[in-house]
């Protein structure tokens, strides 16, 4: 009964209307920003590595104790980038990509690329708006969709609803997906019981989040880029050693994406749907999570962080997701199924529908006896940083809910935050031991609910982000850009 209810709700939330809305929004933002994701690519990279000047301490009003009024400072643009990237790079980049191939065929990868390309403009808009409407907190800057809904759209009730969906969707649903992927991989490679893997993840999570936003930002800034680079390098080695399969692999991706390949023509709809859904789940463009991380950055102009976050979508999908896809497809370690559960193609019959196994087998084919362990370790670190990012999204939403009418309930926030830390740790353990299909659907529901609200809101508030971009480019042209 529980699985049936979850499946029904998931079908409603993830109706074709949401897929169309996401694609349409990405196209609209791309046109309105005049293809900012291509036009300003050089500036995106430049801003990522600009040294931050010593920030002015954030003044927090309404604090009642000395503990509540430290000289809080926002995190750097790079740290905010890494926090958002850690939220993007997780099971979606390994398990999600394999799932997309299994259910949509190789053509699903093309549609993941497309949603990432247009999603970069969506990430720019939501992250710029987050900077415009961020608010001071005793730990630094906070904000995101909750604040631009409240202060920009003047609809506090909707901001509260988004905050609740974020707290439940990210912290108590999506973390179960991440934990499940890591636990499955650890069991495949090290025969580590899922319960033990879940407890280990939960313990590490509590250790980091107890240190607040600074510790979260520092951990993300170290682990995420290092693991991403190592993972991409491994994929390049594997693809290079399978170089003979490269022409056929890319041909398969493009012909399958448009239904011209006879073997996959019957699942064209699944290729598009799973490519878009898994692409969104991975890069988060439009969900609002990246905007929450963006609001914490201390930058001199709102559009700067928008550009940086647009680039993070490229890193997530065009590099890390593509790395997984190319390893699997060049090695042939995958199976494809239709909507009824029948087999469309069997490249690795021994793997069945073990989606984590697709990637592990691809690596193991080249690095015999090491592939499974490598993917498990990479997935563990990706999942760990993603769960930390999800926690930060939820904590920022709690901070928003505890702020009413210019007053902040500091004591209430502290109590709620610690209760939530224990709840999210429990969700991690729960996700590690639950069956994967139900977990994925729970995660999809959480993502879908926040996405519905956020995309509609940023479509309405888009002109403000466009004005910010024009102002940035005007100052750049006049040589006034800091």
C-alpha positions as CSV (number, residue, x, y, z in Angstrom):
1,X,0.0,0.0,0.0
2,X,2.8,2.4,0.9
3,X,4.6,1.8,-2.4
4,X,1.4,2.3,-4.3
5,X,0.7,5.7,-2.6
6,X,4.3,6.8,-3.2
7,X,4.0,5.8,-6.9
8,X,0.7,7.6,-7.4
9,X,2.0,10.9,-5.8
10,X,5.2,10.7,-7.8
11,X,3.2,10.4,-11.0
12,X,1.2,13.5,-10.1
13,X,4.1,15.6,-9.1
14,X,6.3,14.5,-12.1
15,X,3.6,14.8,-14.7
16,X,4.7,15.7,-18.3
17,X,3.6,19.3,-17.4
18,X,6.6,19.7,-15.1
19,X,9.0,18.4,-17.7
20,X,7.6,20.9,-20.2
21,X,7.7,23.7,-17.7
22,X,11.4,23.1,-17.0
23,X,12.4,23.0,-20.6
24,X,10.3,26.0,-21.5
25,X,11.8,28.0,-18.5
26,X,15.3,27.1,-19.6
27,X,14.6,28.2,-23.2
28,X,13.0,31.4,-22.0
29,X,15.9,32.3,-19.6
30,X,18.4,31.5,-22.3
31,X,16.8,33.9,-24.7
32,X,16.2,36.6,-22.1
33,X,19.8,36.5,-20.9
34,X,21.0,36.3,-24.6
35,X,22.6,32.9,-24.1
36,X,24.5,34.0,-21.0
37,X,25.7,30.4,-20.5
38,X,27.8,30.7,-23.7
39,X,28.4,34.4,-23.9
40,X,29.9,34.8,-20.4
41,X,31.6,31.5,-20.0
42,X,35.0,33.1,-19.7
43,X,33.8,35.5,-17.0
44,X,32.2,32.5,-15.1
45,X,35.6,30.8,-14.8
46,X,37.3,34.1,-13.9
47,X,34.9,34.9,-11.2
48,X,35.3,31.5,-9.7
49,X,38.9,32.1,-8.8
50,X,38.8,35.8,-7.9
51,X,40.3,36.4,-4.5
52,X,37.7,37.8,-2.1
53,X,38.4,41.0,-0.3
54,X,38.1,41.0,3.5
55,X,34.3,41.2,4.0
56,X,32.5,43.7,6.2
57,X,31.1,42.0,9.3
58,X,27.4,41.3,9.0
59,X,25.3,43.2,11.5
60,X,22.5,41.0,12.9
61,X,19.5,42.9,14.5
62,X,17.4,41.4,17.2
63,X,20.1,39.2,18.8
64,X,19.7,38.9,22.5
65,X,23.0,37.4,23.7
66,X,26.7,37.8,22.8
67,X,26.7,34.3,21.4
68,X,24.1,35.4,18.8
69,X,26.1,38.4,17.7
70,X,29.5,37.3,16.5
71,X,31.1,39.2,13.6
72,X,29.6,36.9,11.1
73,X,30.9,36.9,7.5
74,X,29.6,35.4,4.4
75,X,31.4,32.5,2.7
76,X,33.5,33.1,-0.4
77,X,32.1,32.8,-3.9
78,X,34.2,29.6,-4.4
79,X,33.0,28.1,-1.2
80,X,29.3,28.8,-2.1
81,X,30.1,27.3,-5.5
82,X,31.5,24.1,-3.9
83,X,28.5,23.9,-1.5
84,X,26.1,24.1,-4.5
85,X,28.3,21.7,-6.5
86,X,28.3,19.2,-3.7
87,X,24.5,19.3,-3.7
88,X,24.6,18.7,-7.4
89,X,27.3,16.0,-7.5
90,X,25.9,12.9,-5.8
91,X,24.1,9.6,-6.6
92,X,22.6,11.3,-9.6
93,X,26.0,11.5,-11.3
94,X,26.6,7.7,-10.9
95,X,23.5,5.8,-10.0
96,X,21.2,8.4,-11.7
97,X,23.1,8.3,-15.0
98,X,23.1,4.5,-15.0
99,X,19.4,4.5,-14.3
100,X,18.7,6.9,-17.2
101,X,20.6,4.6,-19.5
102,X,18.8,1.5,-18.2
103,X,15.3,3.0,-18.6
104,X,15.8,5.4,-21.5
105,X,18.7,3.9,-23.4
106,X,21.9,5.8,-24.5
107,X,19.8,8.6,-25.9
108,X,18.9,9.7,-22.4
109,X,22.4,11.1,-22.1
110,X,21.7,13.6,-24.9
111,X,18.7,14.9,-23.1
112,X,20.7,15.2,-19.9
113,X,23.1,17.4,-21.8
114,X,20.2,19.5,-23.1
115,X,18.6,20.1,-19.7
116,X,22.0,21.1,-18.4
117,X,22.7,23.6,-21.2
118,X,19.4,25.3,-20.7
119,X,19.4,24.7,-17.0
120,X,22.6,26.8,-16.7
121,X,20.5,29.9,-17.5
122,X,17.9,28.8,-14.9
123,X,20.7,28.5,-12.3
124,X,21.9,32.0,-13.2
125,X,18.5,33.5,-12.6
126,X,17.6,31.8,-9.3
127,X,21.1,32.4,-7.9
128,X,21.2,36.1,-8.8
129,X,17.7,36.5,-7.2
130,X,19.0,34.7,-4.1
131,X,21.8,37.3,-3.8
132,X,19.4,40.2,-4.3
133,X,17.1,39.0,-1.5
134,X,19.6,37.4,1.0
135,X,19.2,38.3,4.7
136,X,21.8,38.6,7.5
137,X,22.1,35.8,10.0
138,X,24.5,35.3,13.0
139,X,26.3,32.6,11.0
140,X,26.6,34.7,7.8
141,X,24.3,35.5,4.9
142,X,21.2,33.2,4.3
143,X,18.4,33.2,1.8
144,X,17.2,31.5,-1.4
145,X,13.7,30.9,-2.8
146,X,12.1,31.5,0.6
147,X,13.3,35.1,0.7
148,X,12.7,36.1,-3.0
149,X,9.3,34.6,-2.7
150,X,8.6,36.5,0.5
151,X,10.3,39.8,-0.3
152,X,10.2,39.8,-4.1
153,X,6.8,38.2,-4.7
154,X,5.4,39.5,-1.4
155,X,3.9,36.0,-0.7
156,X,5.1,34.9,2.8
157,X,2.7,32.0,2.9
158,X,4.3,30.6,-0.2
159,X,7.8,31.2,1.2
160,X,6.8,29.2,4.3
161,X,5.4,26.4,2.1
162,X,8.6,26.3,0.1
163,X,10.7,26.2,3.3
164,X,8.6,23.2,4.6
165,X,9.0,21.4,1.3
166,X,12.8,22.0,1.4
167,X,13.1,20.8,5.0
168,X,11.1,17.6,4.2
169,X,12.0,17.1,0.5
170,X,15.8,17.7,0.8
171,X,16.5,16.7,4.4
172,X,14.1,13.8,5.0
173,X,13.5,12.5,1.5
174,X,16.3,13.2,-0.9
175,X,19.0,12.2,1.6
176,X,17.5,8.8,1.7
177,X,18.2,8.5,-2.1
178,X,21.8,9.5,-1.5
179,X,22.3,7.1,1.4
180,X,20.7,4.3,-0.5
181,X,23.1,4.7,-3.4
182,X,26.2,4.8,-1.2
183,X,25.1,1.8,0.9
184,X,24.3,-0.3,-2.2
185,X,27.8,0.5,-3.7
186,X,29.5,-0.3,-0.4
187,X,27.7,-3.6,-0.1
188,X,28.6,-4.5,-3.7
189,X,32.3,-3.9,-3.2
190,X,33.1,-4.4,0.4
191,X,30.0,-6.4,1.6
192,X,29.4,-3.8,4.2
193,X,25.9,-4.2,5.6
194,X,23.7,-1.3,4.6
195,X,22.9,-0.5,8.2
196,X,26.6,-0.1,9.0
197,X,27.1,2.1,6.0
198,X,24.1,4.2,7.0
199,X,25.3,4.6,10.6
200,X,28.8,5.6,9.3
201,X,27.4,8.3,7.0
202,X,25.1,9.6,9.7
203,X,27.9,9.9,12.3
204,X,30.1,11.8,9.8
205,X,27.2,14.1,8.9
206,X,26.6,15.1,12.5
207,X,30.4,15.7,13.0
208,X,30.5,18.2,10.2
209,X,27.1,20.0,10.6
210,X,27.8,20.5,14.3
211,X,30.5,23.0,13.2
212,X,28.0,25.2,11.4
213,X,28.2,26.8,7.9
214,X,31.9,27.5,8.0
215,X,32.8,23.9,8.6
216,X,30.3,22.8,5.9
217,X,31.8,25.3,3.4
218,X,35.3,24.2,4.2
219,X,34.6,20.5,3.9
220,X,32.8,21.1,0.6
221,X,35.6,23.2,-0.8
222,X,38.1,20.5,-0.2
223,X,36.3,17.2,-0.9
224,X,34.1,18.1,-3.8
225,X,36.6,19.5,-6.4
226,X,39.3,16.8,-5.5
227,X,36.9,13.9,-5.9
228,X,35.4,15.4,-9.1
229,X,38.8,15.7,-10.7
230,X,39.9,12.2,-9.7
231,X,36.7,10.7,-11.0
232,X,36.9,12.5,-14.3
233,X,40.6,11.5,-14.8
234,X,39.6,7.8,-14.2
235,X,36.8,8.1,-16.8
236,X,39.2,9.6,-19.4
237,X,41.6,6.7,-18.9
238,X,38.8,4.1,-19.3
239,X,37.4,5.8,-22.4
240,X,40.9,6.2,-23.9
241,X,41.6,2.4,-23.4
242,X,38.2,1.7,-25.1
243,X,39.0,4.2,-27.9
244,X,37.7,1.8,-30.6
245,X,34.2,2.1,-29.2
246,X,34.1,5.9,-29.2
247,X,32.7,6.6,-32.7
248,X,29.9,4.0,-32.2
249,X,29.2,5.2,-28.7
250,X,28.5,8.8,-29.8
251,X,26.5,7.6,-32.8
252,X,24.4,5.5,-30.5
253,X,23.7,8.5,-28.2
254,X,22.5,10.8,-30.9
255,X,20.5,8.2,-32.9
256,X,18.8,6.9,-29.8
257,X,18.0,10.5,-28.6
258,X,15.8,11.1,-31.7
259,X,14.4,7.6,-32.1
260,X,16.2,6.8,-35.3
261,X,18.0,3.8,-33.9
262,X,15.9,0.7,-34.5
263,X,16.8,-0.9,-31.2
264,X,15.7,2.0,-29.1
265,X,13.0,3.7,-31.2
266,X,10.3,2.2,-29.1
267,X,11.5,3.9,-25.9
268,X,12.0,7.5,-27.2
269,X,9.6,8.9,-24.7
270,X,11.5,7.2,-21.9
271,X,14.8,8.5,-23.2
272,X,13.5,12.1,-23.0
273,X,11.6,11.7,-19.7
274,X,14.5,9.9,-17.9
275,X,17.1,12.2,-19.4
276,X,15.3,15.3,-18.3
277,X,14.3,13.9,-14.9
278,X,17.7,12.5,-14.0
279,X,19.4,15.5,-15.5
280,X,17.4,17.8,-13.2
281,X,17.9,15.6,-10.2
282,X,21.7,15.8,-10.8
283,X,22.2,19.4,-11.7
284,X,19.4,20.8,-9.5
285,X,18.8,23.8,-11.9
286,X,15.3,25.2,-11.0
287,X,14.9,23.2,-7.7
288,X,16.2,26.1,-5.6
289,X,18.9,24.3,-3.7
290,X,21.7,26.0,-5.6
291,X,20.1,29.4,-4.9
292,X,20.2,28.7,-1.2
293,X,23.9,28.1,-1.3
294,X,24.3,31.1,-3.5
295,X,22.7,33.4,-0.9
296,X,25.4,32.6,1.6
297,X,28.2,34.0,-0.6
298,X,29.8,37.4,0.1
299,X,30.1,39.0,-3.4
300,X,30.2,42.6,-4.6
301,X,27.4,42.1,-7.2
302,X,24.5,39.7,-7.3
303,X,25.0,38.7,-10.9
304,X,28.5,37.5,-10.1
305,X,27.3,34.6,-8.0
306,X,24.6,33.8,-10.7
307,X,27.4,33.3,-13.3
308,X,29.4,31.2,-10.9
309,X,26.4,28.9,-10.2
310,X,25.6,28.6,-13.9
311,X,29.1,27.2,-14.4
312,X,28.5,24.6,-11.6
313,X,25.7,23.1,-13.7
314,X,28.3,22.5,-16.5
315,X,30.7,20.9,-14.1
316,X,28.0,18.6,-12.7
317,X,26.4,17.3,-15.9
318,X,28.7,18.0,-18.8
319,X,31.8,16.7,-16.9
320,X,30.9,14.4,-14.0
321,X,27.6,12.9,-15.4
322,X,29.2,12.6,-18.9
323,X,32.2,10.8,-17.3
324,X,29.9,8.1,-15.9
325,X,28.0,7.8,-19.2
326,X,31.1,7.4,-21.3
327,X,32.6,4.8,-19.0
328,X,29.4,2.7,-19.1
329,X,28.7,3.1,-22.8
330,X,32.3,2.6,-24.0
331,X,32.6,-0.5,-21.9
332,X,29.2,-1.9,-22.8
333,X,28.4,-2.7,-19.2
334,X,24.7,-1.9,-19.2
335,X,21.2,-3.3,-19.9
336,X,18.2,-1.4,-21.2
337,X,14.6,-2.1,-20.2
338,X,11.2,-0.9,-21.4
339,X,8.4,0.5,-19.4
340,X,6.8,-2.9,-18.9
341,X,10.0,-4.3,-17.5
342,X,11.0,-6.2,-20.6
343,X,14.6,-6.2,-21.9
344,X,15.4,-3.9,-24.9
345,X,19.1,-4.6,-24.9
346,X,21.4,-6.8,-22.8
347,X,25.0,-5.7,-22.7
348,X,25.7,-7.1,-19.2
349,X,23.1,-9.8,-18.4
350,X,24.8,-10.7,-15.1
351,X,24.2,-7.2,-13.8
352,X,20.4,-7.2,-14.3
353,X,19.1,-3.9,-13.0
354,X,22.0,-3.3,-10.6
355,X,22.5,0.3,-11.7
356,X,25.4,1.0,-9.4
357,X,26.9,-2.2,-10.9
358,X,26.9,-0.7,-14.4
359,X,29.5,1.9,-13.4
360,X,31.5,-0.4,-11.2
361,X,31.7,-3.0,-13.9
362,X,32.9,-0.4,-16.4
363,X,35.8,0.6,-14.2
364,X,36.5,-3.0,-13.2
365,X,36.8,-4.0,-16.8
366,X,39.9,-1.8,-17.1
367,X,41.2,-1.9,-13.5
368,X,40.4,-5.4,-12.7
369,X,39.6,-6.0,-9.0
370,X,39.6,-2.3,-8.3
371,X,36.7,-0.8,-10.2
372,X,34.0,-1.6,-7.7
373,X,36.0,-0.3,-4.8
374,X,36.8,2.9,-6.6
375,X,33.2,3.7,-7.5
376,X,32.1,2.9,-4.0
377,X,34.6,5.2,-2.5
378,X,33.9,8.0,-5.0
379,X,30.1,7.6,-4.5
380,X,30.6,7.6,-0.7
381,X,32.4,11.0,-0.8
382,X,29.9,12.4,-3.4
383,X,27.0,11.3,-1.3
384,X,28.6,12.6,1.9
385,X,29.1,16.2,0.6
386,X,25.6,16.1,-1.0
387,X,23.9,15.2,2.2
388,X,25.8,18.0,3.9
389,X,24.6,20.5,1.3
390,X,21.0,19.2,1.7
391,X,21.3,19.8,5.4
392,X,22.4,23.3,4.8
393,X,19.5,24.0,2.5
394,X,17.1,22.7,5.2
395,X,18.9,24.6,8.0
396,X,18.6,27.9,6.0
397,X,14.9,27.2,5.6
398,X,14.6,26.7,9.4
399,X,16.4,30.1,9.9
400,X,13.9,31.7,7.6
401,X,10.9,30.2,9.4
402,X,12.3,31.4,12.7
403,X,12.4,35.0,11.4
404,X,9.1,36.9,11.5
405,X,8.3,40.6,11.3
406,X,12.0,41.6,11.6
407,X,12.4,39.5,14.8
408,X,14.4,36.3,15.0
409,X,13.6,33.6,17.5
410,X,17.2,32.6,18.2
411,X,16.6,30.1,21.0
412,X,13.8,28.4,19.1
413,X,16.0,28.1,16.0
414,X,18.8,26.4,18.0
415,X,16.5,23.8,19.5
416,X,14.8,23.1,16.1
417,X,18.2,22.8,14.3
418,X,19.5,20.2,16.8
419,X,16.3,18.2,16.6
420,X,16.5,18.4,12.8
421,X,20.1,17.2,12.8
422,X,19.0,14.0,14.6
423,X,16.1,13.6,12.2
424,X,18.3,13.9,9.1
425,X,20.8,11.4,10.6
426,X,17.9,9.0,11.1
427,X,16.8,9.6,7.5
428,X,20.3,8.6,6.3
429,X,20.1,5.3,8.2
430,X,16.6,4.7,6.9
431,X,17.6,5.3,3.3
432,X,20.5,3.0,3.5
433,X,18.4,0.0,4.4
434,X,15.3,0.6,2.2
435,X,14.6,-0.8,-1.2
436,X,15.9,1.4,-4.0
437,X,12.7,1.9,-6.1
438,X,10.7,3.4,-3.3
439,X,13.7,5.6,-2.3
440,X,14.1,7.0,-5.8
441,X,10.4,7.9,-5.9
442,X,10.4,9.5,-2.5
443,X,13.4,11.7,-3.7
444,X,11.6,12.6,-6.9
445,X,8.6,13.8,-5.0
446,X,10.7,16.0,-2.8
447,X,12.5,17.5,-5.8
448,X,9.4,17.9,-7.8
449,X,7.5,19.9,-5.1
450,X,10.2,22.5,-4.7
451,X,10.7,22.7,-8.4
452,X,7.1,23.5,-9.2
453,X,7.1,26.4,-6.9
454,X,10.6,27.7,-7.6
455,X,10.4,27.7,-11.4
456,X,7.0,29.6,-11.5
457,X,8.4,32.2,-9.1
458,X,11.6,32.8,-10.9
459,X,9.7,33.2,-14.2
460,X,7.8,36.0,-12.5
461,X,10.9,37.6,-10.9
462,X,13.2,37.0,-13.9
463,X,13.3,40.8,-15.0
464,X,15.2,41.6,-11.8
465,X,17.9,39.1,-12.6
466,X,18.1,40.4,-16.2
467,X,18.6,44.0,-14.8
468,X,21.3,42.8,-12.5
469,X,23.1,41.1,-15.5
470,X,22.8,44.3,-17.6
471,X,24.1,46.3,-14.7
472,X,27.1,44.0,-14.2
473,X,28.0,44.1,-17.9
474,X,27.6,48.0,-17.9
475,X,30.0,48.3,-15.1
476,X,32.4,45.8,-16.7
477,X,32.4,47.8,-19.9
478,X,33.0,51.0,-18.0
479,X,35.9,49.4,-16.1
480,X,34.0,49.8,-12.8
481,X,33.6,46.1,-12.0
482,X,35.2,45.2,-8.6
